[in-house]
Amino acid sequence: MGNDFRLGGDLLLNRIGFGAMRLPTDSFHGPARDPGTGRAVLRRAVELGVNHIDTATFYTSGDGTVRANTLIREALHPYPAGLVIATKVGPARTPDGGLAATTDPTVLRPMVEENLETLGVDRLDLVYLRIGGVMPPPHGESVAERFEALAALREEGLIRHLGLSNVDAGHLAEARAIAPVAAVQNHFHAAKRDDTEVLAVCEDAGIAYVPFFPLGGGLSDLTGDRMAKVADRHGATVPQIALAWLLGSSPVTLAIPGTGSLAHLEENTAAGEIVLTQEDLSDLT
């Protein structure tokens, strides 16, 4: 399976990207990390061939002093040719540092404009409409008005491609009737494989499937005898095999592991060179 994917038919991405959530802080409510380290990680990621960075304006340290978008702009602007920066709108930070989702389509324009400003660009490559929390909202909740609002911003030229995050197959069908969907970002990894319906739709339509928490996000244990067996076979780490499994699960899957560590960054990007055999995939089933 190849190491590249063409997002929306025109943006060629390395299938191992980078998630920026852990740059400002190690945990969502945690203390700020050193901004200099974050900038160094971003620069090294690009040196290693990463050309897909996933971010959001609500990726900040608990006290709000360090922001992922700011680090990305400081480290990489003017952006190298071919670098794709994806962001997401919908949730917003609350005064107590938490996160609240909204169903109000009128707040999406200011959120898009904030991303344009903080990233220092005139057009965003990919904007996901993020709905709900970690799990998708109840079946039947409409995304139409919100997706229509983003589609209008795409028509204005402020957004290149549209995506959806934290959705079920019904949400995806509803959005696709309004405008093209280039990517879906749901919770899926080697220890959580229950989003097969959405993945199948994405594979059939050539839509990128870009799981958040590709290594479990600290919520799931990826270790186990089967994973360790395959890791030993390849002289690799368990996280590397988990990423290789993700890429091997479908030709439309992309991985965006996040880290604030240079060592972990290099380990994660090296996973893109691991090609699992049918024996490996059978052992991991």
C-alpha positions, 0 to 999 in steps of 0.5 A, spaced: 500 500 500 502 506 497 505 512 502 501 517 499 494 519 498 491 525 494 486 529 498 480 531 495 483 529 488 489 534 488 493 535 495 498 529 495 499 527 502 504 523 506 500 518 509 503 519 516 502 526 518 502 530 525 497 532 530 498 538 533 494 537 539 500 535 544 504 541 542 502 546 547 501 541 553 501 533 554 494 533 556 488 537 554 488 541 561 495 540 563 500 546 564 504 549 558 510 545 554 516 549 552 514 553 546 521 552 543 521 545 543 514 545 540 517 549 534 523 544 534 518 538 533 514 542 527 520 543 523 523 536 524 517 533 522 517 537 515 524 535 515 522 528 515 517 528 510 511 530 514 506 534 509 500 534 513 499 537 520 492 537 523 490 542 528 485 547 531 484 553 535 482 550 541 489 546 541 492 550 547 495 549 554 490 549 560 492 556 561 491 558 554 498 561 554 501 556 548 497 555 542 498 550 537 496 554 531 501 560 533 507 555 534 505 552 527 506 559 524 512 561 528 515 555 526 513 554 519 511 560 516 512 562 510 509 555 509 513 550 504 510 548 498 506 542 499 504 543 506 497 541 508 494 544 514 488 541 517 483 544 522 477 543 525 471 548 528 465 547 532 468 546 539 470 552 543 474 553 549 470 555 555 472 560 561 474 554 565 478 551 560 474 546 558 471 545 551 464 546 549 460 544 542 455 548 539 450 547 534 449 554 532 452 555 524 453 563 525 459 561 530 463 558 524 465 564 520 468 567 526 472 560 528 474 560 520 477 567 520 480 566 527 484 560 524 486 564 518 489 569 522 492 565 527 495 560 521 497 566 517 493 564 511 488 567 506 485 560 505 485 554 509 486 547 506 482 543 510 476 544 515 473 539 519 466 540 522 467 537 529 460 535 532 459 532 539 465 530 544 469 523 543 463 519 541 458 521 535 452 525 537 445 521 537 443 518 531 438 523 527 442 530 529 442 534 523 449 537 521 446 540 515 445 547 517 452 547 520 455 544 514 452 549 509 455 554 513 462 551 511 460 550 504 458 557 503 465 559 506 468 554 501 464 558 495 467 564 498 474 561 497 476 561 504 476 554 505 479 549 500 476 542 502 471 540 507 471 535 512 467 532 518 469 529 525 466 525 530 460 523 525 456 517 523 454 514 516 448 518 517 451 525 518 456 523 512 450 522 507 447 528 509 453 532 508 455 529 502 448 531 499 450 539 500 458 539 498 463 534 497 467 531 503 474 530 502 476 527 509 473 524 515 476 524 522 473 519 527 475 515 533 479 509 530 485 505 532 488 498 532 484 497 539 478 500 537 475 498 530 468 499 531 467 505 525 467 500 520 461 503 516 464 510 516 470 507 513 467 503 508 463 509 505 470 513 505 473 507 502 468 506 496 468 514 495 475 515 496 474 520 502 480 520 507 479 517 513 484 520 518 483 517 525 484 522 531 487 518 537 491 513 532 495 510 538 489 510 543 490 517 546 491 514 553 484 512 553 486 505 550 491 500 551 494 497 545 499 493 548 498 485 547 501 479 545 499 479 538 501 486 537 508 485 541 509 478 536 508 483 530 513 488 533 518 483 534 518 480 527 519 487 524 524 490 530 519 495 531 515 498 537 508 497 538 506 504 537 509 503 530 506 497 529 499 500 531 500 505 526 502 501 520 496 497 522 492 503 521 495 504 514 494 497 512 487 497 514 485 501 508 488 505 502 484 511 504 487 511 512 491 517 514 495 517 521 496 523 525 500 521 531 501 527 535 507 528 540 511 534 543 517 529 543 523 529 538 524 522 539 517 520 539 516 524 532 522 520 529 519 513 532 512 515 529 514 517 522 518 511 521 512 507 522 510 509 515 516 505 512 513 498 515 509 494 510 505 489 514 504 482 511 498 478 510 501 474 516 502 480 520 495 482 519 492 476 520 496 475 527 493 482 528 485 480 527 
